[in-house]
Amino acid sequence: MPRAVVCRELGSPEHLHLETFASKPLGDGEVRVAIRAAGINFPDILMAAGQYQLKPELPFTPGMEAAGDVIEVDPAARGVAVGDKVIVKMRHGAYTDEAVVTASQLTRLPKTFDYAEGATFLAAHGTAYHALIDRGQLQPGEVLLVHGAGGGVGLAAVEMGKLLGATVIAAASSEEKLAIAKARGADHLVLYAREPFRDAVKRITDGRGADVVFDPVGGQVFEDSVRCIAWGARLLVIGFTGGVGVARTNLLLIKGASVLGVRAGEAARKNPALGAVRLKALLDWAEQGRIRPNVSHRLPLEDYAKAMRLLIDRKAIGRVALIT
């Protein structure tokens, strides 16, 4: 019988359970996918704890993205066939051996990717794309400061910022994370413990500051970022793993700066055309070998709590995947 990680009570990853379930018959237009890998995202952890904006009814299975093989197709489903290798997009439900979804939730797996890479691609790189292109409108030659540059979305932003022609300053908590950021194209590296990053940014830019700040950390990192920006800067709020930051409105006014919230999934749900353009660009770049997730850990499905802890404890470099 297929297995799934189930949240029956809100709390830490250790409150989740691995359970078996009976496969359900396909409904009209549905597709059955044998999941080979599922990506771990920080919102999965928040959702299981009841701290995310989306609060599924209990019980539910965490996981926003997966990759696998189509093994059964309802006749009403269009554009998909048994044997297709696919990425599966979900709001939750990915930590499982088997998923029943609609054809619209499937995207072809790039030929350059394995299942783990496919399962850790669209959430992080989709967020980086929406942040840097749709929201931040990053231009060639601008200076991009990426916080949490060793994390999944941070590394995606480093890689994409360089692809877009920016000068990329990567800030992270360890030399190991910075080494990966450098390999993905970062021009300048800032170790948080070595030097206050706002001083480093001013030094690197000869006092001018960053044009775009990519911030999945929040808290004090966000507040200090406002003090090392250029005129007309865009501060992109990706997340708040380090707490909720306070925007000093006088500093924003003086610099003519903008603070922009980034919700890539919600933006695509409200404007599907925007999501379609993003998806095409990401798949094209992936097929060309220009972007690729860095999967630092691959663990079996039964090690879901350990895998989630890698993100909580900031031990992952890039992405973590569960392998089924």
Number of C-alpha atoms within 10 A of each C-alpha: 9 15 18 22 23 21 24 15 15 16 16 16 20 12 14 20 17 16 13 14 12 8 13 9 12 15 15 12 15 21 28 22 27 21 27 23 30 35 30 28 22 15 19 24 22 20 22 26 17 16 14 14 9 12 13 16 8 12 11 19 24 28 25 23 27 35 31 28 21 22 16 18 22 18 12 12 16 14 8 20 17 13 12 16 25 24 29 28 22 15 15 17 23 28 31 29 22 24 22 19 19 21 20 15 14 22 19 15 24 21 13 12 16 15 24 26 25 31 34 30 30 26 21 22 26 22 21 27 25 21 27 23 16 15 19 23 13 20 17 13 13 18 27 29 33 30 29 28 33 30 24 29 30 29 33 29 32 31 25 24 29 18 15 16 15 22 23 27 28 30 25 23 17 17 14 12 23 24 14 17 32 20 11 22 19 27 16 17 24 25 17 18 10 10 10 12 24 20 15 22 26 17 13 17 17 9 14 15 26 30 24 28 27 29 26 24 20 22 18 13 21 25 15 19 22 25 18 24 30 21 15 16 24 26 26 22 20 21 20 15 15 13 13 15 16 13 15 12 11 9 13 20 12 10 17 14 20 15 16 14 14 23 16 23 17 11 15 18 11 10 11 13 12 15 19 12 11 21 18 11 14 22 19 13 16 20 16 12 13 13 19 21 24 23 19 13 16 17 16 14 23 19 13 21 17 15 23 23 16 16 20 14 8 14 17 21 25 26 28 29 30 27 24 19
